[in-house]
């Protein structure tokens, strides 16, 4: 399986954050609007803490969005480093003259291995492209993220916001961090601390 050496690139951002400002305000018992901007920033920071290639959940994407993964060559199996993957949007490659071609969806399948890693697998009958035009000459664009964000991840985001926002929470930080760790444990990949 070809493991990508390029970072995935977000193509289409999510329609909104996985946890709404209203949900956070309700959970933190905030009834005024003076801190809305700060709370939105804290929500964005909490999401960034968990999500994406640098998030502590090891490639989990919280809300539905589209990403692209580039490859220097094409092999029968191409690993997609983010999860959960919903669908392949397009697969393209550039030949040695720089002409871009789209590979039809009848030539591959989206599969998931026992470790929960999604990958694109070309059918045995498909002749793989050779002689790519450039570095990162092949690309897979894919839809990823949860249609409905799991409740435990939403709660973990709220706990993370509370740790940053609420002074009383920071005094009780170790307990909240333990709660947060328990909420997200099952979403982490083995080997990621």
C-alpha positions as CSV (number, residue, x, y, z in Angstrom):
1,X,0.0,0.0,0.0
2,X,1.4,3.4,-1.0
3,X,1.6,5.6,2.1
4,X,1.5,9.3,1.1
5,X,4.4,11.5,1.8
6,X,2.5,14.7,1.0
7,X,0.2,16.4,3.5
8,X,-3.5,16.2,2.7
9,X,-5.0,19.5,1.6
10,X,-8.5,20.7,2.6
11,X,-10.5,21.4,-0.5
12,X,-13.9,22.3,1.0
13,X,-14.3,23.3,4.6
14,X,-17.2,22.1,6.8
15,X,-20.5,23.9,6.7
16,X,-20.0,24.8,10.3
17,X,-18.3,23.8,13.5
18,X,-19.1,20.3,15.0
19,X,-20.3,22.0,18.1
20,X,-22.5,25.2,18.0
21,X,-21.9,28.3,20.0
22,X,-25.4,27.7,21.5
23,X,-24.5,24.2,22.7
24,X,-21.3,25.5,24.3
25,X,-23.1,28.5,26.0
26,X,-25.8,26.1,27.3
27,X,-23.2,23.6,28.7
28,X,-21.2,26.4,30.3
29,X,-24.3,28.3,31.6
30,X,-23.3,31.5,29.7
31,X,-26.4,33.6,29.3
32,X,-24.8,36.8,27.9
33,X,-23.4,37.6,24.4
34,X,-20.3,39.5,25.4
35,X,-18.0,36.5,25.1
36,X,-19.4,35.0,21.9
37,X,-16.3,35.9,19.8
38,X,-14.0,34.4,22.4
39,X,-16.1,31.3,22.7
40,X,-16.1,30.8,18.9
41,X,-12.3,31.1,18.9
42,X,-12.2,28.5,21.7
43,X,-14.4,26.2,19.7
44,X,-12.2,26.6,16.7
45,X,-9.1,25.9,18.8
46,X,-10.7,22.8,20.4
47,X,-11.6,21.4,16.9
48,X,-8.1,22.0,15.7
49,X,-6.8,20.2,18.8
50,X,-8.7,17.1,17.8
51,X,-9.1,17.2,14.0
52,X,-7.0,16.7,10.9
53,X,-3.6,15.4,10.2
54,X,-2.1,17.3,13.2
55,X,-5.0,16.6,15.6
56,X,-4.5,14.3,18.6
57,X,-7.1,11.9,17.2
58,X,-4.6,11.0,14.4
59,X,-6.4,12.0,11.3
60,X,-10.0,12.1,12.4
61,X,-12.2,14.7,10.7
62,X,-15.1,15.8,12.8
63,X,-17.6,17.4,10.3
64,X,-18.2,16.5,6.7
65,X,-15.7,18.2,4.3
66,X,-13.6,17.4,1.2
67,X,-9.8,16.8,1.2
68,X,-7.2,16.0,-1.5
69,X,-4.3,13.6,-1.1
70,X,-1.5,13.9,-3.6
71,X,0.9,11.0,-4.6
72,X,4.1,10.9,-6.5
73,X,3.2,7.7,-8.3
74,X,0.2,5.4,-8.6
75,X,0.1,1.9,-7.1
76,X,-2.7,-0.6,-6.8
77,X,-3.5,0.6,-3.2
78,X,-3.4,4.3,-2.2
79,X,-3.8,5.0,1.6
80,X,-6.0,8.0,2.5
81,X,-4.7,9.3,5.8
82,X,-7.9,10.9,7.2
83,X,-11.0,9.2,8.6
84,X,-13.8,8.5,8.4
85,X,-13.8,8.5,4.5
86,X,-17.3,8.7,3.1
87,X,-16.6,8.6,-0.7
88,X,-14.1,9.2,-3.4
89,X,-14.9,12.4,-5.3
90,X,-12.3,12.3,-8.1
91,X,-9.0,10.5,-9.0
92,X,-6.7,12.4,-11.4
93,X,-3.2,12.2,-12.7
94,X,-1.0,14.1,-15.1
95,X,0.9,12.3,-17.8
96,X,4.5,13.0,-18.9
97,X,3.3,15.9,-21.1
98,X,1.3,17.5,-18.3
99,X,-2.2,16.6,-19.5
100,X,-4.6,15.8,-16.7
101,X,-6.8,12.7,-16.9
102,X,-9.6,11.6,-14.6
103,X,-9.8,8.0,-13.7
104,X,-13.4,6.7,-13.8
105,X,-15.0,5.4,-10.7
106,X,-15.5,2.0,-12.3
107,X,-11.8,1.4,-12.1
108,X,-11.4,1.4,-8.3
109,X,-13.1,0.8,-5.0
110,X,-12.9,2.5,-1.6
111,X,-12.0,-0.1,1.1
112,X,-11.2,-0.1,4.8
113,X,-8.7,-2.4,6.4
114,X,-9.0,-4.1,9.8
115,X,-7.2,-1.2,11.5
116,X,-9.8,1.3,10.2
117,X,-7.6,2.8,7.5
118,X,-9.3,3.7,4.3
119,X,-7.6,3.3,1.0
120,X,-8.4,3.4,-2.7
121,X,-7.8,0.1,-4.5
122,X,-7.6,-0.1,-8.3
123,X,-9.2,-3.1,-9.9
124,X,-6.8,-5.8,-11.2
125,X,-7.9,-5.1,-14.7
126,X,-7.0,-1.4,-14.6
127,X,-3.7,-0.5,-16.1
128,X,-2.0,1.9,-13.7
129,X,-0.6,5.1,-15.1
130,X,3.2,5.4,-15.5
131,X,5.4,8.3,-16.1
132,X,3.7,11.0,-14.0
133,X,4.4,14.6,-15.1
134,X,5.6,15.9,-11.8
135,X,6.0,15.4,-8.1
136,X,2.5,14.9,-6.7
137,X,1.2,14.1,-10.2
138,X,-1.7,12.0,-9.0
139,X,-4.4,13.1,-6.7
140,X,-7.4,11.6,-4.8
141,X,-10.1,14.0,-3.7
142,X,-12.4,12.5,-1.1
143,X,-15.2,13.3,1.3
144,X,-14.5,12.7,4.9
145,X,-15.9,13.5,8.3
146,X,-19.0,12.5,10.3
147,X,-22.4,13.2,9.0
148,X,-23.5,13.4,12.7
149,X,-20.6,14.1,15.0
150,X,-20.6,11.5,17.8
151,X,-21.9,12.8,21.1
152,X,-18.8,11.9,23.1
153,X,-16.6,13.9,20.7
154,X,-19.0,16.9,21.0
155,X,-18.8,16.6,24.7
156,X,-15.0,16.5,24.6
157,X,-14.9,19.7,22.5
158,X,-17.1,21.4,25.1
159,X,-14.9,20.2,27.9
160,X,-11.8,21.6,26.1
161,X,-13.6,24.9,25.6
162,X,-14.5,24.9,29.2
163,X,-10.9,24.3,30.2
164,X,-9.8,27.4,28.3
165,X,-12.8,29.7,29.1
166,X,-13.9,29.0,32.6
167,X,-11.6,30.0,35.5
168,X,-13.3,27.6,37.9
169,X,-12.8,24.8,35.4
170,X,-9.1,25.5,35.2
171,X,-8.9,25.0,38.9
172,X,-10.4,21.6,38.4
173,X,-8.4,21.0,35.2
174,X,-7.0,17.5,36.0
175,X,-10.4,16.0,36.4
176,X,-11.7,17.6,33.2
177,X,-8.7,16.5,31.3
178,X,-9.3,12.9,32.5
179,X,-12.9,13.1,31.5
180,X,-11.9,14.5,28.1
181,X,-9.3,11.7,27.6
182,X,-11.9,9.0,28.4
183,X,-14.4,10.6,25.9
184,X,-12.0,10.4,23.0
185,X,-10.1,7.2,23.8
186,X,-11.9,5.0,21.3
187,X,-11.3,7.4,18.4
188,X,-7.5,7.5,18.7
189,X,-5.3,5.3,16.6
190,X,-3.1,2.9,18.5
191,X,0.4,4.3,19.1
192,X,-0.7,7.9,19.2
193,X,-0.2,9.3,22.8
